[in-house]
Amino acid sequence: MEPLIQLRNLEKVVEAGPNKFFLLRRINLDIQAGEFVTIMGPSGAGNSTLLNIVGMLDGAWTGDYYFLGEPVHKLNVKKRNELHKANIGFVFQSYHLIDNLTVFENLEVPNLHSAQGDEIMQLFKRLNEAGTTIIQVTHSERNASYGSRIIQLKDGWVVGDNATAGAPVGAAQPA
């Protein structure tokens, strides 16, 4: 069965003067339709960069990217946007800052209570069980465990690609 997403030697480079910085290095991944995949890694590892490329929000990269067999790497911006609009949706984490807190204090404040987070993750799990492919980026081991696979990034490289058990131990199950 052909993968929903195929990435071959995908790289993302930014240039600062004479220097090149690789945000992603030689990424080779297959994601099947109906998978629930988590992308994890420390901040700066390339997690969001990879998600933006897979989500077709970023077109400035090299390598081969196939979506539903379509060569995304060969599509012009208009065709890529059409493919994105017809097949991809995003749920973004809120980025609101609290004015009277320092940057450090804002970083310590969670955007959701754990019960709300569990409800959202259970919704994603139900959508996945109904056939929707889910790709999430998270730093939460608990949220990552809802998926069927964790792809770990470090310094722009894939350093791990492992199956998970499914849902976290002790998580409330949908009624």
Helices and strands as residue ranges (DSSP letters): E 5-16, E 19-31, E 36-40, H 47-54, E 62-67, E 70-71, G 72-74, H 77-87, H 103-108, H 114-129, E 134-137, H 141-144, E 149-154, E 157-163
